[in-house]
Amino acid sequence: MKPLTRPPRLAPGARVAVVAPSGPVPEERLQAGLDVLRGWDLDPVVAPHVLDRHAAFDYLAGTDADRAADLQTAWCDPSVDAVLCARGGYGVQRMADLLDWEAMRAAGPKVLVGFSDITALHEAFATRLGLVTLHGPMAAGIDFLKNVRAQEHLKATLFAPETVRVIASGGTPLAPGRARGVTLGGCLCLLAAEVGSPHARASARGGLLCLEDVGEETYRLDRYLTQLLRAGLLDGVRGILLGSWHACESYERLRPMLADRLGGLGVPVVEDFGFGHCEGALTIPFGVSAELDADAGTLTLDAPALR
């Protein structure tokens, strides 16, 4: 697995588009997030359908075509320097095939930020556009709005990425050791759901795989991991970073299953790395070469996430 193209960093005054490729967005949270971005001296613009709600399926922020059009228009707008997702939920997989990937590739590299359901976009941007993306807090996310660490780590990654080349989580080793590879991953249930889809990678070979999830019972997480193992996605993986398991079963119940499913890979595994659906979530760039030290709980990037 080779490192991907790094988009340019942001500068004060940069224009950022906020889109909603997944679930519906509460207006008050959107406005609070825009205030945070303006406080960073950014110029946020809201895509036309961000506050829409699908007439038949209220778990979607508008129709598939409108959500796809918002993302594509924002990405292809030469005045936009970054595209920030408003929230996750569900819906990216329904609209990913409606995007004109050739037009988006022609628009050149820029920053994409999001997590959770946005995992499907991280995969697509890697395979179709060859771009580094940021697995980080979203503009209307509750944790982002209320947590200074989440805000400051994302801000530093966007504006001064050389200051966060060492991501120190305080995590502990589930399996000790060091490993080098290219970062990838996201929400476990989405990675399992993406297996066999047009935009997903066939393998994490040579990668440092980041995994997290929210609101899942242990047997479901077992099933997702087992699916990835049976599909060969974890063949040749170099190391694994485990993020948050918010609203899942107790970690005392979850940990033995993780050790059982991942221990046989014979690679370093670090737990509690502090990304995902958790308070103060760290921003993790996907598509960059890095070294994982599971014993120290650190991820050291070979180069800043953004150039």
Buried (B, 14 or more C-beta within 10 A) or exposed (E): BEBBEBBBBBEEEBBBBBBBBBBBBEEEBBEBBBEBBEEBEBBBBBBEBBBBBBEEEEEBBBBBEBBBBBBBBBBBBEEBBBBBBBBBBBBBBBBBEBBEBEEBBEBBBBBBBBBBBBBBBBBBBBBBBBBBBBBBBBBBBBBBBEBEBBBEBBBBBBBEBEEBBEBBBEBBBBBEBBBBBBBBBBBBBBBBBBBEBEBBBEBBBBBBBBBBBBEBEBEBBBBBBEBBBEBEBBEBBBBBBBBBBBEBBEEEEBBEBBBEBBEEBEBBBBBBBBBBBBEBBBBBBBBBBBBBBBBBBBBBBEBBBBE
